[in-house]
Amino acid sequence: MNFEEVTIEKIPQNIVAQIRKKLIDGSLQPGQLLPSEVKLAEMFGVSRSSIRDAMQILENTGVVSRRKKCGTTIRQITIEDLANIYSPAKSENENFIDLIETREVLEIAVVRLVVQRATEADLKELEDLNVWMEVQPEQASQADIAFHLTLARVSKNQVMFNIIKSLEEILNRLQEKTIYFPGRLSKVIEEHRQILSAIRKKDEKLALECMEYHLNQISNLIKKI
């Protein structure tokens, strides 16, 4: 198990974010015992007090169970729990950045499956949702979320779809804040077109690059506003 050393401000929150990401991508599993505070402090390159603060956040949000003699264990969590692993100590924009990092893990995997499994009818549905954004810009937020949820459904992976669906509420808050930013909507529509074009060509590498670019654009915008 490897973690990145934390060298920026708000150390406990960054530790929480890394652990949350490993939960989402499956690197950490329910029932798994985390290393000791001393070992975690070495792995993250931080003090033991920072590790204790991070573990307290994780315990308060139901992610871990801590017992003196048994150590710290990852709890069995549901899809609904995954949607609520947001640090109350973070600002909304900081939680949005965490959400986008999580989406990178999930939606890159979704696109890989969609390239393999999408039918012509699936692609037509996705194209219609992109047109909806263009012809009814006042409903762009709903259309954008529908586009990404439909991508997840088209992956034919029900677990993946359920996880992304569970994030719908915070996705909606993110889209309301970004998609109506001046000049952003037309770019979103074009980014979606590029993703769909690559999927239609069954060009997995290009499709993954287009999705990664799309999510990076959202992340960059959040950091500006």
Helices and strands as residue ranges (DSSP letters): H 11-24, H 37-44, H 48-60, E 64-67, E 71-74, H 79-83, H 92-117, H 120-135, G 137-139, H 140-154, H 158-166, H 168-178, H 184-200, H 204-224
